[in-house]
Amino acid sequence: MMAAVKAGIGSRNKDAGNMKFFLCVMGMVMIIEGLPYFAFPSKMKEWVLMMTGIDDASLRKFGLVFMAAGLIIVYLAMKGS
């Protein structure tokens, strides 16, 4: 019975570690995403206005390419570890 209890505790610790890692990654994404708005606010306003003129299909393709690239990067990073 003690082994089962210890296994449950270990599982919770692993879950907590995974959550900490997830929150770390989300924090880093927010830092990277916020950096241009902090460093170049006037340029970001120009970019946002420019994006309103781009059709939805092009924006979707651009987003799809970025998501695929991110997925490949995560896959390669996890495969290497």
N, C-alpha and C positions, 0 to 999 in steps of 0.2 A: 504494500500500500504506500509506503514512503517513496518508493521509486516512482509511482504514478503521480504523487504530489510534487516531487522534484521535477518530473518531466513537464508538468503543467506550469510550474514556476519558470522553468527554462524557456518554455514556449512564449510566456508573457514577456520575458526579458527580450527575446528575439523580436517579438512584435513591437515592443517599445523602441528597440534599436532601428527597426525598419521605419517606424513613424518619424523618428528623429532624422533619419536619412532623407525621407520624403520631404519633411519640412525644410531641411537644409537646401535641398535642390530647389524647392519652390521659392525660398528666399533668394537664392542666387539668380533664378529666372527674373524675379521682381527687380533685383538690382540692375541686371543687364537691360531689362526693358525700360527701366526708369532713367537710366543714365543719359540717353539722348535728350530727353525732356528737360533734365537738369542742366546739361552742358550747353545745349543749343536750342533754347525755347523758341526763338523766332524762326529758325530753320524747320523745326518740327511743325509749326503752324503752317508753313508753306507746303510741307510734305502732306499734311492732312488735307489741305485744300486741293492739292494736286490729285490726291487719291479719290476725291469725290467725282472727278472727271473720268476716272477709269471705269470701264464697264464691269459688271458683276462677274461675268465669265472669266475675265482676265485675272481678277482678284482671287477667284476660287482656284484657278490653275496655279497662281503664285503661292497661295496658302497650301495647296496640295503638295507642291514641290518642296516647300519648307518642312511640312510635316513628314514627308517621306525621308528627306535628308536627316531630320532629327531622329527618326526611327532607326535609320541605318547607323547613325553615330552611336545611339544607345545600344544597339545590337552588337556593334563592334567592340564597344567598351565592356559590355557584359561578357562577351565571348573571350576577351583577353584575360579576364580575371578568374 
